[in-house]
Amino acid sequence: MKINKYNAYYIFMVISTFVFYMRSFNFTYNVINYIVYALAATSLCIYLFYWISEEFSVKERIIHICLLSGIFLVYYLSGMKYEYLIFTTLAIIGMKNKSIKKVMRITFLIYFICLIGQVLLLLTGVIEDEILIKVSSGERITTHTFGFVHGNTAFTILFTLICSYVYSEFNKIKIWHLVIIEIIAIILYFLFYARTGLAIITLFLIGTATYKFTKTKKNFVLKVIRKLQVAVVPIMFIGTYILSTFLFDTQIARTINRLVSDRLRISNTYFSFIPPGAFPQNFEFIDNLAFDNMYSFIILSFGFIFTTIVILAFVYLYIKLLKKKRYFEMYIITLFALYSYAERMYINSFKNPSILFLAVLIYKDFKMFDCEEKK
């Protein structure tokens, strides 16, 4: 394929999506890591060509430089460990005159191809399906990892796969598609026992069926829910921080902590040993204590200033989408926000493609939601 200014961005997205899918694994072979880094460098070179050749205005280029400068500062201060911050920012600012559906289709195809390849590698023994024991509701449960670091990762991949497929092929989706997807998710649940993953996928499929196959415009309850979604991201950030610090010893915090499988307790442990500040900081994980809650992780790693900017950006995005009646896009953002309470995926556009919706705040172009290709 010849690289030109019309397809360079999509090639960047193909390579970068593959790179971040591969980074879901812990490779013991250095050569594989070198290949992944080489691919990441290649995608950056292609993006640079795209950015230079694309017809961005002077104002837009200034905005790009300011955003990237801020993100590079956050990346540097937090220990230069979270490259997805840079790649996600590049993906967002590169969305001018591009199609969200096409990007979602790229995500689906890359994830689907990688999963098929992963199954073949598992069957041939190249990748090991490690069996783990976890305690759920007081019971010891055997879970599979499917080659990932943890079985929960498999369900985050599955949700992104399903979401990108349904969104990119929304007009072709039938009710039986949704039923089959739910059956597959239930079957896989008994391999990975990812309760949050199954719940989020089920909610997504129910919401998709409601939005596509029922008349919802005059439904009062749905109107209220749509408006309440504007507050989802602030509640997640602020509520998580307050409940895991100032109110951690209260009954409501203990109750919520049980519901979210000790994630408030883990956040409290980290906040107690490593107090968050206004600016990003580099910290090491405490022993093998998994830090899965994305909201606590963002506050601790990137600081309160960055957290505030993220909150305001998403509130503004919700308001814009609500005015344009983009209810399905709002719903997708909300589900990724809810899922990120249990998995660190929220601000990585290659695991959470809905973050690319932020591009409408830069370009004020809602046609990117509907078009298949805009030149």
Salt bridges, closest charged atoms under 4 A:
GLU54 OE1 - LYS98 NZ 3.39
GLU55 OE2 - LYS5 NZ 3.20
GLU60 OE1 - LYS96 NZ 2.83
GLU83 OE1 - ARG23 NH1 3.00
ASP129 OD2 - HIS144 ND1 2.78
GLU169 OE2 - ARG105 NE 2.91
GLU169 OE1 - LYS172 NZ 3.76
ASP262 OD2 - ARG265 NE 3.10
ASP292 OD2 - ARG263 NH2 3.75
GLU329 OE2 - ARG326 NH2 2.97
ASP365 OD2 - LYS374 NZ 2.99
ASP370 OD2 - ARG326 NH1 3.12
GLU372 OE1 - ARG105 NH1 3.11
GLU373 OE1 - LYS102 NZ 3.26
